[in-house]
Amino acid sequence: MDKKTEFKPYIPASKVTPELTVTSIIMGVLLAVIFGAANAYLGLRVGMTVSASIPAAVIAMGVIRVIMKKNSILESNVVQTIGSAGESVAAGAIFTIPALFLWAADDSLGMEKPGILEITLIAMIGGLLGVFFMVPLRNALIVREHGVLPYPEGTACAEVLLAGEEGGSNASTVFAGMGFAALFKFIIDGIKAVPGEVSLRVKGFAGEIGTQIYPAVMSVGYICGFRISSYMFAGGVLSWLVLIPLIVMFGGDAVIYPGNDQTIAQIFEAGGASGIWSNYIRYIGAGALAAGGIISLIKSLPLIVRTFRDALKGMGGGTGNSALRTEQDLNMKIVLGAIAVLTLLIWLIPAVPVNLLGAIIIVVFGFFFATVSSRMVGLVGSSNNPVSGMAIATLLISTLILKATGMTGAVGMTAAISIGSIICIIAAISGDTSQDLKTGYLLGSTPKKQQIGEVIGVLASALAIGGTLYLLDNAWGFGSEELGAPQATLMKMIVEGVMSAELPWGLVFVGAFIAVLIEVMGIPVLPFAIGVYLPVQLNACILVGGIIRLIFDKMKKEENKKKEIVNDGILFCSGMIAGEGLVGILLALLAVFDVADAIDLSEKLNLPEVVVNIGSLVVFGLIILTLLKFSLWKKTKKDSK
């Protein structure tokens, strides 16, 4: 018997309940903007974003079920559908668009920053194409492959919504995480009562170790788990305790490109290990990241080809005009018309100087990567979706084509990044849309209403992302210590490397071969490569969260109790990421309006370094205690009653 006829959703097709309501749209748009801004800040800091679906679903349940006293699971699902779109648009945008800001900061190139309208249009086009490409693919990948493609995040989100009886308690955990993280972030980076980083240096050794104390960074480690966070930390150890000391030891008085005519010793004396990192290690890290992205793409090639072939075969069985509520998609005529209009927009936008044929090629590439992305997240989850690998492949191909057609210099580089941005956002949003549609399929949502919700979420987050990027750039600048923008820096290097021969290719190749070595050893390349690129203090903070998660996973408790503790920790950490991201945006506003210095206590307190470092560790300890309070001890207290 066909899987589709065997499966019965939680809400049957014959039952009609509220879904796309004014309440769900307003709440969803607010969450899309909030989680989009928070993830943009997080991604530019640590090079990773986290899924917003589950925290958005929990908040929706807390408001709709507990506060508004409504029992509407499908309405809550539409809220998380709209809300999670913000995270995906942000992820696709921050991987690429900040490269344009970095070029604009270089006076020798004579480039200007992209306008907010251009950023909005690029994000909107990529996001809408990602949604519309998933309309014909839904039947092929969600319905026909039910039981074959698990879609882990989509299934988990459905389970959270089905366990709605505890919606109020779970929602309070998310809000508590937001509140505590906001408080700690303001203490650390607002009034600057304690430094956000503690480092240890040994005399006579150029290496450096330490940890940041930010709640969002630690939360990333908890959500990703010990395995991924340990790989990132290992990459940081290689950079900061092996490569940097070796460069200083052997470099000495040598002037090595790209050291700006300074000797290695002078760079180290002026900037310490961070000076060596910014001049040399980041190129090694970029090479490792690029190689890791390409390796992940190559490993996925058989699956990619099979996916695309199977999806095209399955598209013939569309259910857009079905009488059953749970099988109604957006009308295909509207979808195809919208794709045609968006293709014309790509051709007409000044930031993407391509002809009509080029725009059609972008859309064809986009559909291919949307199919790949949806299938990949269905099998291995969104966290393993090789979006960066797809973006790297797109950038390499598009830059080579642009250079071959004589489009070089500032115009060619802008075009390459803009094309890469659209493809990257398509891949990110199509993966998110497919997870949301899986949640809806399990619950019995109306696909058409979810697809409209995705469109609303994309439009809301696209309108917000341009202002967010401008705000963060004006406050701290991309590529700075506060906002390293690792993926965007990598994309920038790739385009520059193809367009000119000025990159330190020796360092890039060292990083690439480190990645190959790591792959041969059977270690996941991308988390290790991100660790090589990022400061070791940031990786260490992520590892702390991973260790806490490992302790929870290894506890000798009943499986159900252990699962509740771990899930409460995930919800609290999701709230902490959102809370810190929002305060990060607030602090950016304060910096832009010159208020930040007025509330800065670091110089007024003028405490000895030992004292402020102890203060930082005490604050970090309190952050860890709040996580334990709302996960491990919360359940222990409940169980003891």
Helices and strands as residue ranges (DSSP letters): H 3-6, H 22-46, H 53-61, I 62-67, H 73-94, H 98-104, G 107-109, H 116-138, I 139-143, H 152-162, G 164-166, H 167-185, I 186-190, E 197-201, E 208-212, H 215-224, H 226-238, I 239-243, H 244-251, H 264-276, I 277-281, H 282-299, H 301-314, G 315-317, G 325-327, H 332-348, H 356-380, G 382-384, H 387-404, H 409-443, H 447-475, H 486-499, H 505-520, H 525-533, H 536-553, H 559-592, G 596-599, H 602-605, H 609-629, H 632-640
